[in-house]
């Protein structure tokens, strides 16, 4: 997959939004809120309790460690939760 932009967060808490193209987004540490936007995105939340939203497009979302909320979006998404925690929340929208 080719990416239009690569976005890298910080070790702290970040709020990151992707653009209209295909984005590669790394949240790193902290409790991040990441939205891929439109396009086919790859989102890696990293450590922390993250809220990860793919948006439209066929996205790949990696939760990492922590208690993450992962929302794929309305298309064909691939989701990896990382080290599974009992409090992780999974949501699927058709």
N, C-alpha and C positions, 0 to 999 in steps of 0.2 A: 504494500500500500504506500502510495506517495502522500506526503503531508504538506499542506499549505503553510502551516506554522507549527512551531514547537514552543510550548509554554512550560516553564519550570517555576514552581512555587518556591517557598522558603521553608526552613525548619519550623516556623511558627504557623499560626492559624491564617489561612488564605481564603479569599473568595475569588474564584477564577471562572471566567466565561470564555468559551471558544468562539470562533467566528463562523461565517457561513460556509467555509470550506472544510477540508479534512484536517483535523487537529490532533497533535500528539501532546498530551497534557500530563505532567508529573506534579503531584501535590507535595511530595516529600513528607516531612513530619507535620505535626500539629493537627488540629481539628479543622479540616478544610471543607469548603462548599465549592464543588466543581460542577459546572454545566458545560457539556460539549457543544451545545447549539446544533445547528443543522450540519449536514455532512457526515461522512463516515469517520468517526473519531476513535481514538484509543486513549483511555483515561486510566491512570495509575494513581490511586489515592495515597499510597504509601502508609506510613504509620499514623495512628491517631484515629479518632472517632469522626469519620468523614460522612458527608452527604454528597453522593455522586449521582448525577443525572446525565444520561446519554443524549437525550433530545431526539430529534428526527435523524434518520440515517441508520445504517447498520454499524453499530458501535461495539467495541471491545472494552469492557470495564473490569479493572482489577481492584478489589477492595483493600487488600493488604491486612495488616494486623489492626486491631481495635474493633469497636462496635460501630459498624458502618451501616448506613442506609443507602441502598443501591436501587435506582429507578432507571430501567433501560430505556424506556420510550416506546414508541409505537411501531417500530420496525423490527428486523431480525438482529437481535443483539446477542453477544456472547459475554457471559458474566462469570468472573472468578472471584470468590469471596475471600480468598486468602485463608489464614488460620481461622477456622470456623469458631465463632463465639456464639453462645446461646442467645445473646441479645441482638445479633445481627438481624436486620429486617429485610425481607425480600418482597418486592412488588412487581407484578407483571400487569401491563396494560395491553389489551387487545385492540 
